[in-house]
Amino acid sequence: MEEAIRKASVLIEALPYLRAYRQRRIAVKLGGAAMVEPRILDSFLQDLVFLQVSGIQPIVIHGGGPAISAEMKRRGLEPTFVRGRRVTDADTLEVVTEVLIRVNTELVQNLRRHGGKAEGLHVRGQGPLIGEKLELRDDDGQVIDLGRVGRITQVRKVMIEGLCNAGIIPILAPLTREEGTTKVLNVNADTVAGRVAASVVPEKLVFMSDTHGVRTDPEDPESFASTLTEEQVQELAATGIIDRGMLPKVQACIEALDAGVSKAHIIDGRFAHSLLLEIFTDRGIGTQILH
């Protein structure tokens, strides 16, 4: 009986959130351990079906970094990263495109097996992302050539919103075609998530990461902050405390918040059902970033 009462208490705690988010959209960037550990991925897919059945409209943007690096290693290619972005020459782009579309297809198939409705969006179909070649500059103002790496210039949000309104979960691969051409560009998945959220403006943007949240001390894995303002995040980034792979995530959060998204979250995707715990419990489990 005590166990039954505990379960009922959990449902009661979730009730105001179920009411608040019904018919609202929540964008989720899937990456890290949540993609490579079958048990965790399975729980994430269950979370998505729970959201969908509850009347919430998820939008998923996925990465594929570990699978891409593994395939590159198998082919004798050495991954190189600059400011959290993968340098992408022609051979790397072939691997990236092949792996991301395979991952996208598998996510759609697995979600459907769990009883959810989903549709994959990528460059071999009617992808919703249009882009251009990305140029980064070093401290001296010199251009850093990342190869076939792009940035998003346009999100065809009508396509994404149409699927949401039809009760279908859009699952986006972080690839785009260069505007006016058929050339494919590799885009950082965190950056895509921020751009999509800034266009569609969901209630929340949630990043599944391999840390408890944003650390305030890079050397202390337990020093994560439960809440940060946009100003605090910018200070941490300016002082180098936030860097490498976390930098694109917080930049994407800021872009989404500036566009009108209410909250952005960076949570630990290594735990089962972490998405539901963040959305439907009072305390949450990661770092929330506010405007």
Buried (B, 14 or more C-beta within 10 A) or exposed (E): EEEEEEEEEEEEEBEEBBEEBEEEBBBBBBBBBBBBBEEBBBBBBBBBBBBBEBEBBBBBBBBBBBBBBBBBEEEEBEBBBEBBBBBBEEEBBBBBBEBBBBBBBEBBEBBBEBEBBBBBBBBEEEBBBBBBBBEBEEEEEEEBEBBBBBBBEBBBBEBBBBBBEEEBBBBBBBBBBBBEEEBBBBBBBBBBBBBBBBBBBBBBBBBBBEBBBBBBEBEEEEBBBEEBEBEBBBEBBEEEBBEEBBBBBBBBBBBBBEBEBBBBBBBBBBBBBBBBBBBBEEEBBBBBBBB
